[in-house]
């Protein structure tokens, strides 16, 4: 399972551009981290919401993939994000989790935290639906 997720993740050029990495893989849960690079900031010098969305959606999608058969992939059907606080810190950590696995729909969530040397803070919540597709 770990190799499958990491191998697929390595093919995502967007994640490479963002400097994102898979931190951990477990059944129904994937954690992705990304530095807040100069090219990922908005005008207030904090992480752009697109960074939170990108790694949150990706972590949730890979969490869904951990509960799928080997001959399946997943794609996002819909994803909602609530931005709770600015992403002012060193890096972001997105924890994607499966809430309800299914054959046709997989309901997922992701929490995105900003991390500094002293603390971490929840800055975004995502909820969505992944659709299994044939590999």
N, C-alpha and C positions, 0 to 999 in steps of 0.2 A: 504494500500500500504506500509506504513512504517513498519508495523509488518511483512509483507511478506518478505521484503528485509532483515530486521534485523534477522529474523528467519533463512532464508537461509544462510546469512553471518555467523551466529553462528556455522554452520555445516562445515565451511571451516577450516580444521586444519592448512593449510598453513598460513592463515591470523592470526590464534591464535599464531603460532610459531613466526610470525613477530611482534606481539603485535599490529596489526592493529585494528582499530575501525571504525564503521560507524559514521560519524559526522553529516550528514544530508541527508534527502531523500525528494525529490520533484518530481513532474511529469517530466520525461526526464532528471533528474539531481541527481547524488549521489556523496557525498563527503566522502572520506576515508582518515584517518590519520594513520601514523605509526611512532613510534620513530626510530631513527637511533641507533639501538642496537649494541653492540660489534660484534655480529654474523652476522650483516647485512652490515658490512663495507668491503671495498676492501683495497688493500695494501697502498693506500695513506690516509687512515683513514677517508674517506668520504663514503657516502651511495653507496653501490654497485648498478650498473645499474639494476640488477635483482629486487631490492626492488622497484625502480621506475616503472619498467615494471609490476611487480606483482600487486601493488596497483592501477596503472593506468588502466590496463586491467580489474581488478575487479570492479573499479568504473564505467568504461564504460559499462561493462556487466550488472551491476545492474541498471544503468541508462536506458539501453534498456529494462530490465525487468519491469520497472515502466510503460512502455507503452504497455505491452503485456497483453492479457487476462489471467484470473486466471488459466486456464488449460495449459498454456505454460511456458516453461523455455527458456533460451537462452544459446548458446555456442558460443565461439569465433571461427570464420572461418579463420580470418586473422587479424593480428595487426602489425602495423609498429610503430617504436619509433625513434624519433630524440632526441638525448641527447645534450642539449644546454650548460650545465655548471655542474661543480661538485656539489654533494649534501653535502655541508659542512654546517651543522647546527644542530638544535635540533631534528626536526622531518620533515617528508614529508607530504604534503597534495595533494591528487589527486582528481580532480574534473572531473567526467565523465559526458558527455552530449550526448543526442541523436541529431543527425544532420538531419536524415531522417528516420522516422519509416516506416516499410513496413511489409507486411504479410510474405514475404519470406526472406528478408534481412533488417537489421537495421544498418544504418551507424552511427558510434559513434566516439567521440574524447575524449581525456582526457588531461588535463594540470596537470603537477606535479610541485609543488613549494616546495622549501626547506624553512623552517621557523626557525628564531632565535628570541630572545627576542626583537631585534631591527628592523628586516626587514624580508621580504620574497622575494624569487627570483625564477623566472620560470627556471626550469632545464630540463624539458622534455616535449615533445608533442607526443601524440599517436593518431593514426587514424586507424580505423578498421571496420570490419564487423561482426555483430552478427547474428546468425541464430536461429530463433525460433524452438524449439523442443517440442514435446508433453511431458507433465509432467508425 
